[in-house]
Amino acid sequence: MIKFKVNPLPQHNFYDSEIELVDRIFYKQQQKKVGFYRRMFDEDFSRLFHHSNNRSSNLFNISSNDDEFMKTLFGNIHNRRTTHQIDEIILELVTDIAQSLIWYGKAYYLLQQDVDTNKIHTISFSSQGVISFFGKYIQWVPRRRKRHNDQLLPREIRVLDSKKVMRFDMPIPIKHMLSEQNRTLAVLDQHQYSEIKFLTQAQGDSPSSINYFNFSEWNDIQELALYRATKDTGWNCRKYDSSKRSDFFDCHRLIRFRRNQLTLRDQILNQLSNELSRVGKVYNPKFSINISSSDELPSIAFLNELEVRLEREDVSFDDIIDYCNRR
Amino acid sequence: MKDRLKVWGGSKSWFWKLRKFAGSISFAYEKNAYKSRVSFTKSKASAHILGSFTLTGVKSLLGVIFFLAVLISAENYIRSNFPFFLPLLSTDDKKFNIEQLRLYAQLLTAIFSIYFATIGIIISAGYTKLRRDIILMLTNEQVGSIYSRVLVLAAMFCLTASALPMFKYEPSLFVYVTGTFLTLFSALALFPLGQRLFNFFDLNQLINSEIILKITNDIAGVVNTKNSISLANHHSKQAQRSLEQFSYINECVISNHAGLKNNLPALTDSYMYLLLHYLQMKHGIDQDSYWFPRKNSHQQWFLAGDTVTSIAINTRSQQPLIKDKVDHQWIENEIISKLTGHIDLAFQVGDLDLALKLIIRFSDRISVYTTQFQFEIGMQELKKIKEIIELAFSSSNAVTDNEISKMKITIADTWAALGSNLCLETLRQIMTFDGELKKFFEIDEWNKQSLRRLPPFLQIELDFIVKRIEFEYEVEGARQSKPKYLQQLTVQILLQNYTRILPVICDFYQNLIPDFVHTLKKQEMTEAATQVVLASLHSHWKLPSWLGEINELIERYKEYEFYAEDHYKLPEINVLEMIQQLNSASESAIYSLSDVAMVGHIFQPHLSDESPDHFGQIYFEIAEECMNALEKNDVNKLDKIFPMLMKLAVIAADLRFVDPNLQVNDKYRFHLISTVINDLASILGFSILYGEYFDNEKLSEHVLNEFESFITKVSDKQKYLKRMLLLSDIRSISWSASPRSLIRTKWQQSFENRARNDGFEGYMGFGNAKQHKNKIVRVFLQSHSDASHLFFAVQIIPQIDVIDFNIDHNITDLARYLLEDEDEV
């Protein structure tokens, strides 16, 4: 069944849906179990803004030619936290987008007009099964059951109203970097506890069985692979106790990690401005908006400067750590 | 990609089997290389002996050949001239030659069996005394030596030669000749063989020729960086075994008390050679090498770190929390316990001479200890020696034997001198090492190879830096740690070491020496105690300035403090406080010198120049210290030490220099007595003067009372005072210089300089200066008088009833001025 200009299915519940072979073309098989290191990395990397208790109101520079409309746009974004400050809303939005970018590589939002109240809502929907095709967005919905009465609904193809869909992509360089790293992390996660296999049990015929396994060597291989894989992203692997790492090593990694995060943040903000300007034109043909990070947030330029100063031994480690841990 | 493959491979068992296989192949290769190397060194040594042996053999053979040539030419001469004298060589003769060869063979085998039998008899005689492996080593050394091998070779050669006819083969003349030569050669070998046989149980020789050689080989094997871990482990085991054999032999040798006088120094020398050799090679050994034995140490769960605890809890095992602790000092500790044991033994058998000889050998170790920054080992050894000495002195009965007591003094003195030497040399090393460190920083290379240039303790402590940099290369492909950071870490570790060393040095002078002195005093060895104190005064003089320099050095090191984070802070060393402590230690040393209970022996007449003159040194020291106390306005100190000076001066003036046994001419005798009286009078005069100058009556009060109480006890006071006055004026007798006039002039100038600096003019002034408010000071500064004159004028003149003799006009003038009213002057 093909439906045109309808709303997408907002949240899939995959346990209710019955994915068949045909659906597999559009549905990437999702890993049920997320790896240990991968999970930690995703968590750390998606935390683009460090937590802070004092809520600041000018984290972003927002310039728009229709402030009223902008406020209605942001007023009804469905976020996890309820807040009315636009900066906090944008912050939450960017964090959400970043999370789904890191996990799915894409993020989709839809502007939805409530017919009764005539309010505009911005809702997110899953990127699973969404295909973009010459500027059109098509959502493939598999067979699924209704929850309350167990009625089987048929397979659908929903062609979405592309004027109201906002789409966010992972920047290409970061995508490449992450996929390279995640491949190694996946291998590492797969073999994380494989040393237990080598703990041989004494058996009747061989009370002292020979074991060629060398734990320290195995550990070194794992560690080296982990650190080499995370070289470009600069992730610290949540290992804070290794005596092998000098402060320079840590600081360089921290700067690199933070810089990647900031690149992602700025790209998302950039895409957000473009997409908002585009979808806003449905309601106000001249609408345009531009969002960028303000000086209260750390900047890439300053991080680059810090890196150069660190090379020259011109800055203390505490300064670097403090700056990187700003919001 | 490579990493992913490796991680994947790491989860397969064939990967580990393959690794193990590759490892065993390389190990087999290394094993063979090692074996061939060992046999090569052995054969090299044998070839060396053979070479020298052949040389001596050839030398003596030349003589034999010459002799033979003479004989043969004589024979030829006889043959040609008188042919009927000698028959031609017939088949019988050839037969005879073979017979002869057979005889040689028999002879040689007989010698050999006798040799073995002798060894057997000797061994059976001493078999029960020694351990099996030592006997094995002894016989190996005997039978395996190149001499006995020559013997065997010759015997074999002759045997085969005599067996040749059996195979229808005539031994030619050459074979005969060679056989003869070899037999001759073995005859030569008999002498060294027999010589060694007589010293079969000389274990000292075994130590030097076998054990030390083995251990040094093992050390060289470990230092060689190409060798693998297992080989290093093997060397460590071998060295431990050899050391254990060494200590067994040590036990064997010292259990026989008869030969200790020769055996102990030899043993000490062997151990010391080993220690010094090892300390010089030690920095070449990899810090993680299995050369250093491991001990288990258990980490605490909460402190062990996240990775370790997570591994441990995943496997529910204690194993990850066990860390190997490396014992870097095992050989040193072993050897030092043996060395101090030797000293102890020498004391136990009551041979002080031997003990002294052994203690003095410590001085050879000092230079190595200091250059390698092994101060703690040295100090540990010194403390042990101190305990041994104290124990030995307390257990030996109070002997009145002059020789023995002298010996004891020398031993005590030597110990203190060695300790001072170690401390001072260490301080010097701290200062010179600064230059090396600067060079190291300039090169800015941080790897295992470059660290070898540093002292061993820094190599151990800086190991983590090297590991970090290697890790950076591995992961990031470049060195990230920058020089300033590394330099700060290095300096931090260095200063941490200094914070350990410097207080120990301070403690040595502050506690260890006074403690030692105290023990000696308790054992009524006051002379030894005094000697130790007097000998330490030089170090007390030296130390403050040296420590001052080190303070500057440490201040300079603060330049390296670049990162202000807490855990990079350089440790604070309060050198100035140490200097203070040392000064107070030096004060108390002086106080102990003015303690009669301690220095009682100096009141006995002493005219020998075999031992240091305590009387004179104490007199000079205390006089100087009295002046110091006066200049610092230190009443307390002056009151403490002046009585001793007073006693010494009186003894010198009234007894010692008057004694006719003192063989000096009369004029000089007068000089001596006069100088002592002048010293006493000067110090009393200065006490009056400084007392008035500082407006501190107490400064002179006690001192003058001391003098008064003495003078009232003298039987004829007037006569004594007159003698003092007359003798003080030595110019009336002689114009030659008084023995201590330079010192007194210095005192005088010091006072005048002080007055001038404070703005009070002397007689050379131009009148534009201040006038001191005190009359005595004013008058003294205006006059040309000495402080002694002041004392006589103020204290003595009023007490003399009738002046019927000539008094120095300086004294009388001064007395008059003081009586006069100020304005009339």
Chai-1 contact restraints between the chains, C-beta under 6 A:
chainA,res_idxA,chainB,res_idxB,connection_type,confidence,min_distance_angstrom,max_distance_angstrom,comment,restraint_id
A,T184,B,R4,contact,1.0,0.0,6.0,A-B,restraint_1
A,V187,B,R4,contact,1.0,0.0,6.0,A-B,restraint_2
A,V187,B,V7,contact,1.0,0.0,6.0,A-B,restraint_3
A,L188,B,V7,contact,1.0,0.0,6.0,A-B,restraint_4
A,H191,B,V7,contact,1.0,0.0,6.0,A-B,restraint_5
A,H191,B,S11,contact,1.0,0.0,6.0,A-B,restraint_6
A,S194,B,S11,contact,1.0,0.0,6.0,A-B,restraint_7
A,Y212,B,W16,contact,1.0,0.0,6.0,A-B,restraint_8
A,Y212,B,K17,contact,1.0,0.0,6.0,A-B,restraint_9
A,Y212,B,K20,contact,1.0,0.0,6.0,A-B,restraint_10
A,F213,B,W16,contact,1.0,0.0,6.0,A-B,restraint_11
A,W218,B,G10,contact,1.0,0.0,6.0,A-B,restraint_12
A,I221,B,K6,contact,1.0,0.0,6.0,A-B,restraint_13
A,I221,B,G10,contact,1.0,0.0,6.0,A-B,restraint_14
A,A225,B,D3,contact,1.0,0.0,6.0,A-B,restraint_15
A,A225,B,V7,contact,1.0,0.0,6.0,A-B,restraint_16
A,Y227,B,V475,contact,1.0,0.0,6.0,A-B,restraint_17
A,R228,B,D3,contact,1.0,0.0,6.0,A-B,restraint_18
A,R228,B,V475,contact,1.0,0.0,6.0,A-B,restraint_19
A,D241,B,G305,contact,1.0,0.0,6.0,A-B,restraint_20
A,D241,B,D306,contact,1.0,0.0,6.0,A-B,restraint_21
A,D241,B,T307,contact,1.0,0.0,6.0,A-B,restraint_22
A,S243,B,F464,contact,1.0,0.0,6.0,A-B,restraint_23
A,K244,B,K467,contact,1.0,0.0,6.0,A-B,restraint_24
A,K244,B,R468,contact,1.0,0.0,6.0,A-B,restraint_25
A,K244,B,F471,contact,1.0,0.0,6.0,A-B,restraint_26
A,S246,B,R468,contact,1.0,0.0,6.0,A-B,restraint_27
A,S246,B,S481,contact,1.0,0.0,6.0,A-B,restraint_28
A,F248,B,Q480,contact,1.0,0.0,6.0,A-B,restraint_29
A,F248,B,S481,contact,1.0,0.0,6.0,A-B,restraint_30
A,F249,B,E472,contact,1.0,0.0,6.0,A-B,restraint_31
A,F249,B,Q480,contact,1.0,0.0,6.0,A-B,restraint_32
A,H252,B,Q480,contact,1.0,0.0,6.0,A-B,restraint_33
A,E313,B,K482,contact,1.0,0.0,6.0,A-B,restraint_34
A,E313,B,K484,contact,1.0,0.0,6.0,A-B,restraint_35
A,S316,B,Y563,contact,1.0,0.0,6.0,A-B,restraint_36
A,D318,B,E565,contact,1.0,0.0,6.0,A-B,restraint_37
